[in-house]
Amino acid sequence: MIEMLIDMLVRVADLGGPVVLLLIALSVLTLAVMLYKIWQFRAAGVGRHRALKHAVAAWDAGDHGTARDALARSSSYLKPVITMAFAGRCDAARLDAEAETRFARLERGFRFLDSVAQLSPLLGLFGTVLGMISAFQALQDAGAQVDPSILAGGIWVALLTTAVGLAVAMPTALVLSWFETRMEAERVLAEQALRSVLSPAGSTQAAETVAIGAPAHA
């Protein structure tokens, strides 16, 4: 099995050069990062905040007992932040910082994926340029006995690196866009939850009722 893998890598190196080998190694590393991020998102419960949303909604309505019971059932990674908000011992800036710390942990590796998506086509183009140089050198060495197949073969081998670079970049950019969309939705959810806890509608309505009833009583 190992001998077959080594033989395949040697053939790839002979065909596309070291740039293709570099792109293949980069693609394996990128795939590992993607799988790790998917596992991390799943373990953290990204997108699964039903109990937490129920707790925030109950707190917003003024039912603090139900809110705490619902929060106790939550497995969301934002649960500690909402617990701090329920306790009322932290201001909005501190709670935002706590949530951002958790977002930063989930976004670790995004910059690597972004770099791969941007650099892979450039690496492929670099390999193409090197291949074209080799093809024209071979054409020059042929002298008067020019064989069009020499140039044609060199060109398609050179273009292979560009194709591999694009094949690595496109799915990486797509998966990164999906990750970033999920995290943007998480930020919106956290912001709405914290604002609802810090400024619940139930307390606002109660204050308005008192303010309206005071003149009538007077």
C-alpha positions in Angstrom: 0.0 0.0 0.0 2.8 2.4 0.9 4.8 1.4 -2.2 1.7 2.2 -4.4 1.3 5.5 -2.7 4.9 6.4 -3.2 4.8 5.3 -6.8 1.7 7.4 -7.4 3.4 10.5 -5.9 6.4 9.9 -8.0 4.3 9.8 -11.2 2.4 13.0 -10.1 5.8 14.7 -9.5 7.0 13.6 -12.9 3.8 14.8 -14.6 3.0 18.1 -12.8 6.2 18.8 -10.9 6.8 19.8 -7.3 4.0 22.4 -7.4 1.4 19.7 -7.9 2.8 17.8 -4.9 2.7 20.9 -2.8 -0.9 21.5 -3.8 -1.8 17.9 -3.0 -0.2 18.2 0.4 -2.0 21.5 1.0 -5.3 19.9 0.0 -4.8 17.1 2.5 -4.1 19.6 5.3 -7.1 21.7 4.3 -9.4 18.7 4.4 -8.1 17.9 7.9 -8.9 21.5 9.0 -12.3 21.3 7.5 -13.2 18.0 9.2 -11.9 19.4 12.5 -14.0 22.5 12.2 -17.1 20.5 11.4 -16.5 18.3 14.4 -15.8 21.4 16.6 -19.1 23.1 15.4 -21.0 19.9 16.1 -19.4 19.4 19.6 -20.1 23.1 20.5 -23.7 22.8 19.3 -23.5 25.6 16.7 -27.0 26.2 15.4 -28.6 24.1 18.2 -29.9 26.7 20.7 -33.6 25.7 21.2 -33.4 25.5 25.0 -31.3 28.7 25.2 -33.8 30.5 23.0 -36.7 29.3 25.2 -34.8 30.6 28.2 -34.2 34.0 26.7 -37.8 34.3 25.6 -39.1 33.4 29.1 -36.7 35.9 30.7 -37.9 38.5 28.2 -41.5 37.8 29.3 -40.6 38.2 32.9 -40.8 34.5 33.8 -37.4 34.1 35.5 -38.1 30.7 37.0 -38.9 29.1 33.7 -36.0 30.9 32.1 -33.5 29.4 34.5 -35.0 25.9 34.1 -34.8 26.1 30.4 -31.2 27.4 30.5 -30.2 24.5 32.7 -31.3 22.1 30.0 -29.3 23.9 27.3 -26.1 22.4 25.9 -25.2 25.6 23.9 -21.6 27.0 24.1 -23.3 30.3 24.8 -24.9 29.0 28.0 -22.2 30.4 30.4 -22.6 33.9 28.8 -26.4 33.9 29.2 -25.9 32.6 32.8 -23.7 35.6 33.5 -26.4 37.8 32.0 -29.1 36.3 34.1 -27.0 36.9 37.3 -26.8 40.6 36.4 -23.3 41.0 37.6 -21.8 42.0 34.3 -22.4 44.9 32.0 -23.0 44.6 28.2 -19.4 45.2 27.3 -18.2 42.3 29.4 -20.9 40.0 28.1 -20.0 40.9 24.5 -16.4 40.2 25.2 -17.2 36.8 26.7 -19.3 35.9 23.7 -16.6 37.1 21.3 -14.0 34.9 23.1 -16.1 31.9 22.2 -16.6 33.0 18.7 -12.9 33.5 18.2 -12.3 29.9 19.4 -14.8 28.6 16.8 -13.3 30.8 14.1 -9.8 29.5 14.6 -8.5 28.1 11.3 -10.6 30.4 9.1 -7.6 32.5 8.2 -5.7 29.3 7.1 -8.7 28.3 4.9 -8.9 31.8 3.4 -5.2 31.7 2.7 -5.5 28.4 0.9 -8.4 29.7 -1.2 -6.4 32.7 -2.3 -3.0 31.1 -2.7 -3.9 27.8 -4.4 -4.7 29.4 -7.8 -1.5 31.5 -7.6 0.5 28.3 -6.9 -1.2 26.6 -9.8 -0.4 29.6 -12.1 3.2 29.5 -10.9 3.4 25.8 -11.8 2.0 26.6 -15.2 4.6 29.3 -15.8 7.4 26.9 -14.9 5.9 24.3 -17.1 5.6 26.7 -20.1 9.3 27.7 -19.6 10.3 24.0 -19.7 8.1 23.4 -22.8 9.7 26.3 -24.7 13.2 25.2 -23.6 12.5 21.8 -25.0 11.2 23.4 -28.2 14.4 25.4 -28.4 16.6 22.4 -27.8 14.8 20.6 -30.7 16.2 23.2 -33.1 15.1 22.7 -36.7 13.5 19.4 -36.0 10.5 20.9 -34.2 7.8 18.4 -33.2 4.4 20.1 -32.4 3.7 17.3 -29.9 6.6 18.5 -27.8 5.0 21.9 -27.3 1.5 20.6 -27.0 2.5 18.0 -24.4 4.4 20.6 -22.4 1.4 23.0 -22.5 -1.2 20.5 -21.2 1.2 19.3 -18.5 1.8 23.0 -17.5 -1.9 23.7 -17.4 -2.4 20.7 -15.1 -1.0 22.7 -12.1 -3.6 25.5 -12.7 -6.4 23.0 -12.8 -5.2 21.4 -9.5 -4.8 24.8 -7.9 -8.4 25.7 -8.9 -9.7 22.3 -7.7 -8.2 23.0 -4.3 -9.3 26.7 -4.1 -12.9 26.4 -5.1 -14.2 23.9 -2.6 -12.1 25.6 0.1 -13.7 29.0 -0.6 -17.2 27.4 -0.6 -16.7 25.6 2.7 -15.2 28.7 4.3 -18.2 30.8 3.1 -20.5 28.3 4.8 -18.5 28.4 8.0 -18.5 32.3 8.0 -22.3 32.3 7.3 -22.9 30.1 10.3 -20.8 32.2 12.6 -22.5 35.4 11.4 -25.8 33.8 12.4 -24.4 32.9 15.8 -23.3 36.5 16.4 -26.8 37.8 15.5 -28.3 35.2 17.9 -26.0 36.1 20.7 -26.5 39.8 20.3 -30.3 39.4 20.3 -30.2 37.1 23.3 -28.0 39.4 25.4 -30.1 42.5 24.5 -33.3 40.6 25.5 -31.8 39.6 28.8 -30.3 43.0 29.7 -33.4 44.9 28.5 -36.4 42.5 28.8 -39.7 43.6 27.3 -41.5 42.4 30.5 -39.8 45.0 32.7 -40.3 47.7 30.1 -44.0 47.0 29.9 -44.3 47.0 33.7 -42.5 50.3 34.0 -44.9 51.8 31.4 -47.9 50.4 33.3 -46.7 52.0 36.5 -46.0 55.3 34.7 -49.5 55.4 33.2 -51.2 54.3 36.4 -49.5 56.9 38.6 -51.3 60.0 37.3 -54.6 58.2 37.4 -54.1 57.3 41.0 -53.0 60.8 41.9 
